[in-house]
């Protein structure tokens, strides 16, 4: 410092934290290294110019060839689907190079128990410790340099001058009232907002449901139908796979969420009883996400007033982003995008929510693991233009097919067997599962659950040993319910 002062006439300025602090001083290079780097950069620039000249010449030749091909009518472009570059390939290559550098030629013969390697841990943590210590050392060095300047030259640092100015600017002129109700949430803690949302019933506890509990078979007939230009209905296994791809993986992994296609809203559409709510709870169970219930029936009357709905969504957004992963669920979401004009106070709030939802989605960034999930059994009642603008990804959930209802061609039990065993029933030869699967064509999983629970009462379970279950018992209760007709399926398509 003193030699620098003798040459220049003043003490040097300490590098700022943004410039790297002391690392910027220690990483300075010699004049020979700087000249060598400049020479290398000039050579690279000359090479790039030469390559550009070659490309321009080749481009001119290709244009001439293109004109000739246009005259002759020949096409040189390759036809067919071209795969886009993968966002995950760089991560896999980095892991592969790390394996080759660290583990490929490593002798693990003596490490039978496969314990941790303390030297590898020290190498990883050494950089973190050095960075933490460097910040503390920089603070001490800056303070010593300021003391030297003050003692020798009588100078005061620019930070102190700026600090005094900022203090003057920060002084409040007077107590001003809040202009907007949303501004009152700025000073509130996440804990207080979380508690309020729980007390209002907007933040609920998700049911413990795994994705594997959504049983259903894969439709092998779909490939045959596509060959005859007939698009089949998706199977329950397809639905389960799509929920994993678009719901569970992006919410459960930050890397997948950032590298994969950005999905902010997902719509689950299908008849009543096909398991839409169950899949919402399964997403939360598999990812450990918070579940916010913003269904039309749940938000009515809780935040009245002109700005109440906006404040509610602001609270949900703030807590959901802070405590991610989070799922914002809107049940019967077609009511928000209703075609008709609702004159009641409830209808006015719902129409206002239709306008605020796009702003809610716009506030979600690529790093936010927050997913808006809507469920509906009447999507055709909604105004489709704003409806599809919010829900750009739609999953159609159909009624179960014969393979999913019977499980005849699979080792594991599906639907009828699964639900009967789950409710305490026993399968015997007197119970014809194939007959039940055939008769229940058109009925959903909810219909089957209701029929099984109605038959397997406490008294009937006690009689199970001397009076086994029969097929006719379930058919009686099933016949009292309305199935999903083909006209409704076509409307969903």
Secondary structure, DSSP 8 states (H G I E B T S, - for coil): -HHHHHHHSS------TTTTTHHHHHT---HHHHHHHHHHHHHHHHHHHHHHHHHHHHHHHHHHHHHHHHHHT---S--S------SSHHHHHHHHHHIIIIITT---SS-TT----HHHHHHHHHHHHHHHHHHHHHHHHHHHHHHHIIIII----HHHHHHHHHHHHHS-SS----SSGGGGGSSS-HHHHHHHHHHTTSEE------GGGS-----TTHHHHHHTT------HHHHHHHHIIIIIHHHH-HHHHHHS----EEEEE-STTSSHHHHHHHHHHHHT-EEEE--HHHHTTTS-STTHHHHHHHHHHHHHHHT-SEEEEEETGGGTTBSS---SHHHHHHHHHHHHHHHHHHT--TT--EEEEEEES-GGGB-HHHHHHH--SEEE-----HHHHH-TTSSS--THHHHHHHTT----TTS-HHHHHHHTTT--HHHHHHHHHHHS-HHHHHTTTTS---HHHHHHHHTTS----HHHHHHH-
